[in-house]
Amino acid sequence: MAEDAEVSSPLAGNWSSDQGEQLVQLTRQLKLARGQLDKKSDLCDELADQIHSLEEDLASRAEADAAARRARRDLEAALDTEKRLHAEQQRRAHEASNMAAGLQAELSNAQAQAAASMAAEVKAAEVAVNNEVTKVRRLTELLQEERDR
């Protein structure tokens, strides 16, 4: 235990020159160890700053990702709405086209019926005129016969 006391209390003055040299070496090693610890501490501080910076960057990217996802959902919803509107417009255009074709057919039929009706009326009028002309000729012949008699 006496040696332990000498080693543990270098200020007591009981140290030999070897022990003094050991103390100097230990002091140098302690200074070197402190220097290395200081460097490691500085590196740890730098790493902590970098980690903090990376965490902020990650948080910023996560926010940007969330915003992009929301924008994508909104765009997909708008696209779906536009697709439904387009399909509805095409359906209505098809209905309008069919209606127009039906009206065109009705118009053609009406025109044909009107033409047939007018042709029949013209024919009837021609027959009536011819009948009247025949009557007038007959009356004219009768009058002529009456005068001649």
Salt bridges, closest charged atoms under 4 A:
GLU56 OE2 - HIS52 NE2 2.71
ASP57 OD2 - ARG61 NE 3.21
ASP65 OD2 - ARG69 NE 2.91
GLU76 OE2 - ARG72 NE 3.06
GLU88 OE2 - ARG91 NH2 2.26
GLU88 OE2 - ARG92 NE 3.00
GLU95 OE2 - ARG91 NH1 2.34
GLU132 OE2 - LYS135 NZ 3.73
